[in-house]
Amino acid sequence: MSFWDRMKEALEKGVSTSKEVFDKTKKKAKDLGDMGALKLAISKLERQAEERFSLIGTRVYDLLIKKERKSVSKSTPEIRDLLSEIIDIKKNINKKEKELKKYKT
């Protein structure tokens, strides 16, 4: 095999290897971007749940202290809808966390 044939073969292997590395890097970058988006969505959902918990506390206080109700429960209309929203948010968080686990395994 001549020098030029060996050089051509070496260059072809280099290009092939570079393409493989580029493809792997591209996929990894996409995965990292997807993971970042999922983490951001989870964080946003967690903040929404915290806001609902805060509203529940405010409403319970208003009902018990300001409106002098004797008790409140999870079926109290002013609280029931917020609890339902929190449950839905938690389901969405769990769904996104499962999606995130796909990238970590």
C-alpha positions in Angstrom: 0.0 0.0 0.0 1.4 3.3 -1.0 1.9 6.3 1.3 -1.0 8.1 -0.4 -3.3 5.1 0.0 -2.5 4.9 3.7 -3.1 8.7 4.1 -6.4 8.4 2.3 -7.5 5.5 4.5 -6.4 7.3 7.7 -8.3 10.5 6.7 -11.4 8.4 5.9 -11.2 6.7 9.3 -10.8 10.1 10.9 -13.8 11.5 9.2 -15.9 8.5 10.1 -14.8 8.7 13.7 -15.4 12.4 13.8 -19.0 11.9 12.5 -19.7 9.3 15.1 -18.4 11.5 17.9 -20.4 14.5 16.5 -23.6 12.4 16.4 -23.1 11.2 20.0 -22.3 14.7 21.1 -25.4 16.1 19.3 -27.7 13.4 21.0 -26.2 14.1 24.4 -26.7 17.9 23.9 -30.3 17.3 23.0 -30.8 15.0 26.0 -29.3 17.6 28.3 -31.6 20.3 26.8 -34.6 18.0 27.3 -33.6 17.3 30.9 -33.2 21.0 31.6 -36.7 21.7 30.2 -38.2 19.0 32.3 -36.4 20.2 35.5 -37.6 23.8 34.8 -41.2 22.5 34.3 -41.0 20.5 37.6 -39.7 23.6 39.4 -42.5 25.7 38.0 -45.1 23.1 39.0 -43.7 23.0 42.5 -44.0 26.8 42.8 -47.6 26.5 41.7 -48.3 23.9 44.4 -46.6 26.1 47.1 -48.8 29.0 46.0 -51.9 26.8 46.4 -50.8 25.7 49.9 -50.3 29.3 50.9 -53.8 30.1 49.6 -55.2 27.2 51.6 -53.6 28.6 54.7 -55.0 32.1 54.0 -58.5 30.7 53.4 -58.5 28.5 56.4 -57.5 31.5 58.5 -60.2 33.7 57.0 -62.9 31.0 57.5 -61.9 30.2 61.1 -60.9 33.6 62.4 -62.6 36.3 60.3 -65.8 34.4 59.5 -65.8 32.6 62.8 -66.5 29.1 61.4 -66.2 26.3 63.9 -64.4 24.0 61.5 -63.2 23.4 58.0 -62.5 20.2 56.1 -61.2 19.1 52.7 -64.8 19.3 51.5 -65.2 22.9 52.4 -65.9 24.7 49.1 -63.3 27.4 49.6 -60.6 24.7 50.1 -61.8 21.8 48.0 -60.9 23.4 44.6 -57.4 24.3 45.8 -56.8 20.7 47.1 -57.9 19.4 43.7 -55.5 21.7 41.9 -52.6 20.5 44.2 -53.5 16.9 43.4 -53.4 17.6 39.7 -50.1 19.5 40.0 -48.6 16.6 41.9 -49.7 14.2 39.2 -48.0 16.4 36.6 -44.8 16.5 38.7 -44.7 12.8 39.0 -45.2 12.4 35.2 -42.4 14.8 34.5 -40.1 13.1 37.0 -40.7 9.7 35.3 -39.8 11.3 32.0 -36.6 12.7 33.6 -35.7 9.3 34.9 -35.6 8.0 31.3 -32.5 10.2 30.7 -30.7 9.2 33.9 -30.8 5.4 33.2 
